[in-house]
């Protein structure tokens, strides 16, 4: 099942809302904040690309999701806080509101056929969380006496936080959408909201272990979740791929390249030019989407 292009009108609307949500930063024109944030964002982005091992999402869709997170999600969150009396004072409400606002990006992504596996949820959740976190960190930084110091501190202690929370939630939604598995959805939804709530509630209460809990644990959890979801995706590729071979839609070699990362890397190293490698990557991603694209159909039947 081929993905569709993100409509230009949706791009424009999303970018405009992102500019509105970040107007204070743009007016401040603080290059130090921008550079520091860009470095932190690059780290999360690279880890997200590593997690996206089998079906490589387009750069366009990843950037769109990040911009959505720092624009639409932030504005929706602010609106809901104003709508719910004392909402921003309740850590549980904060977790529900912020995660729900970020998850809105799944509506166009599902409609445009970008969702084919649970790993897609982790990848897009990470990008939406990254975008949201960047804007939130800017807001804290610009309201402090030492903006750059505050921003760097938040990048060390919280940059992976939102990506982890949303990775759990988006993977849960994708599992429910693709497989209608209520138990898995409830477990991962609880992890998403629970970890976000615990994160906010624990701030200032943990003595001596802040660095481990807030700086080390989130990326470790993210990597472990990625390993689990990648394993699940590989199993589905092998199972569904065999059926595709039987139907004559795929060859055994194509399935091996789609489901075996080591074999894929060995084959890719034999290619001479970057154009050949890009063509190969696109072909593999298309094969993976073709295999995984039957999940929703089979679950509905």
N, C-alpha and C positions, 0 to 999 in steps of 0.2 A: 504494500500500500504506500503510494508516494505521498510525501509531505507537500503541503502547499506553501506558496510564498506568503510571508506576512504582508497584508495589504498596506499600501503606502499611507492611507488615511489613518490606520491604526498606529503606524510608526509615528506619524506627525503628532497625533493626539497624545501618545505616550511621552514623547520627547518634550512637548509643551508642558505637560503636567510635571515632568521631572524638573524642568527649569523653574517652574513656580515653587516646587517643594524645596529647591536649593537656591532660591533667589538671594538669601543672605550671604551665602558663601560666594556666589558669583559677584555680588556687589563688593564684598570684602576684598576679593582678588588676592588672597593670600597664597602665594606660590608654594610656600613651605608646607602648608596644609595639603595642597593638591599633590605635591611630590610624595609626601609621606603616605597619603592615602593610596596613591597609585602603586607604590611598592607593596603595601599590605594586600591590596586587591589582586596584584599579580601573583602573589603567593597562593592565595585561595583559588584563583583561576587555574593555576597550573595543577594544583592538587585535584581540582574538579575535572580537568582534562584527563588526568591519570585514572580517575574513577570511571570515566566514560570510555571504557576499554573496547567494547565490542561494536556498538553502533555509535559512531562519532556524530554528535549533534552538530548542526551547522553553526558557524561562528555568528551568523546573523541571529539565530534563535537564542543563543546564549547571551549576546549583547542586549537583545530586546528584553529578555527576562530580567537582566540586571537593571536596566533602565526602568522597567516597570516597578521593580522592587524599591528603587530610590525615589520614584515619583508617585505613581498611582497608589501603591501600598501605603506609603507614608501619609499621603493626603487623606486616604480613607480612614487610616488609623486616627489621625487628628480629628476628623469629623466625628467618628464614633466616640472618642473620648469626650467631646463636647456634648454629644447626644446622651451619653450614659452618665448620670450624676455620680461623681466620685469614682468613675471607672478607672482612671489612671492611678488611683491610690490602691487598687486591689491587684495584687500580683497575679491572681488567677484570671481576672478579667483582662489584664494586660496581655497575658499569654494567649487567651482566646482571640482577642481583637487583633493583635499583631500577626499571629499565625494565619488567621482567617483572611486578613488583608493581603498578605503575601500570596496566599493560595489562589486568589482571584486570577492570577496570570494563567492558571491551568485551564481556564475556560477557553481562551483563544487557542492555546497550545493543543488541547484535545480536539477542538473543532478543526484545526489545521493539520491534524494527524501526526503530531510530533510525539505522542505518547504510545510507546510500543512495549515498554517493560518497566519493572519497578525501578531499575537503575535510572531510567529517564527521570523518575520522580526525584531521586537523589541529586542528579545533575542540575535539573532546573530549580529544585529547592535550594541548592547551594548558591546558585546565581541570584535568585530572588532575595535570599537571606543576605548575601553579600551587598547587594544594592541597598537594601533597607539599612543594614548596619553602617554603611558608609555615610548615609545622610544623618542617621541618628548620632553617630560619632561627631559629625560636623556640628550638629546642634549643641551637643555638650561642650565641644571645644570653643565655639564662638561665644558661649555664655560664660566662659571661665576667664580668670585673669591671665592664665598662661595657655592660650589656645593650642600651640604646638605640643607642649608637654602633655596636656590633657589628651590630645588626639593620639599621640604615640602610646600613652598608657592604655587607652581603650583598644588600640590596635593590637597590643600585646595580650591584653586580658579578655577581649571580647570579639575580635574580628571573626573567629570561627564559630562563635556562639549561635548567631542567627542562622548560619548555614547548616549547622547540625540540627537545630530545632526544625527547620523547614525541610531538611532532607528526610527526617522521619515522617513528617506530615505528608509531604508530597508523595513519598513512596507508599504510604498508607492509602492515599486517594487513588494512586495508580493501580494498586493491588485490588482495590474495590471496583474500580472502573473496568479493569481487564478481566478479572476473575470472579468478581462478586463475592470475595472472601471476607465475610464480616468479622470473623475472629482476628484475622491478621490486621484488618483495618483498625479494629478497636485497640489492639495491643500497640500498634505503632502510633496511632493517634494519641493514646495515653502517654506514650514515651515523648512525643513531640510537645504536648501541653505540659506534661509533668516536669520534663527537664527545663522547659522555659520558666515555669513557675518556681521550681527549685533554684534555678539560676538567680532569678530576681530576689527571692526570699533569702538566699544565703549571702547576698552582698552585705558585707560589714559584720557578718556573724562568724565567719571562718577566720580563725586566728592562726597565722603561721603557715597555712597551706594554700594561700590564695593563688600563688603562682602555679602550683600543680593543678588545682581545681579549675581555675579559669583560663590559664594559658596553655597547659599541657593536655589536660583531659579532653577538651573539645576536638582538637585535630586527631587525637588517638581514636576517639569514638567514631569520628567521621570515616577514618581509614578502615576500622573494623566493620562498620556498616557497609562501606563500599565493597569490601572483600566478600561479605555475606551476600549482598545483592548481585555482585558479579558472578558468584558461584551459582546462584539461582538462575540467572540469565543464561549461563552456559548450559545448564541442565535443560532449560526450555529449548535452546537452540538445537541441541543434539536430538531431543525427542521430536520436535516438530520438523527438524531438518530431515530426519529419516523418512517421514511421511512425504516430504517434498520430493525426495529422491525417488520414492516409489511412484509418485505421480508424474515423474519426468520433468519436474519444474526446476530441479537443481541437480548438479553432479556431486559425486562423493568428494572430489577435490575442492569444489566450491564450499561445501559444508565444512570441510576440514579447515579451510582458511577462515571461515566465518566463526567457528567455535574454538579454534586452537590458536591462542595468541602467540605462542612460540613459533609455530609453523608460519603464521602470518608475518612475523618479524623477519624470519629467515628468508622468506620469499621477497619481502620488500627490500631487503639489503641487496638483493641481486639486481635490482632495477638501477639504471644509470642516471636518469635525469629526475629533477624534482617534478616535472610535468607527468612523467610516468608514475611516480609515487603518488601524486595527487589523484590521478586517474584510478590507480589501484585502490586507494583509500575510499574513494567515492563508490567504486564497484562493490567493495566489501560491505560498506554501510548500507548500500541498496539491497544487497543479498540478505543482510541481517534483518532489515526492515521487512523484506518480503517474507522471511521465515516467521518472524515474530508478529507480523501483521495478521496472522490467522488466529491469534490468541483470543481476541475479542469475539470473532465470529464463532469459534468453537465454544466459548463460554456461554454465548447467548443461545446456542442451539441445544 
